[in-house]
Amino acid sequence: QGFCILQQNRVYSTPVWNITLVLNTLSMLNMKIDAVTGEVLSRELQNIMSLSAEQS
């Protein structure tokens, strides 16, 4: 399960694919990929359970 968004923001000078996937391990993978070159600009793996602890 997941989704992807094509973004243009102030941080990156080119359009960026923001891809988020929910994995079977209850983790969430977020990657930002340059839409022009295909270069992976960032990737982050977070435990979904830790997200609820951060918000409370």
C-alpha positions, -999 to +999 in steps of 0.1 A: +000+000+000+012+035-007+010+066-027+031+090-047+029+127-053+047+148-079+059+180-061+077+212-068+089+229-037+115+253-024+140+227-012+146+211-046+150+230-079+134+202-100+101+183-097+103+156-071+084+123-067+075+119-030+067+082-026+054+067+006+049+029+012+035+011+042+054-022+046+042-055+062+066-048+091+044-018+103+071+005+089+066+034+065+092+041+038+093+076+024+115+084-006+120+116-026+132+110-062+143+136-087+116+134-115+141+145-141+172+124-133+157+096-112+183+102-085+172+093-050+174+125-030+163+111+004+149+080+020+135+075+055+122+044+072+100+049+103+081+026+125+044+035+123+040+029+161+066+055+169+046+081+149+017+080+173+040+084+203+055+115+187+021+131+182+009+127+217 
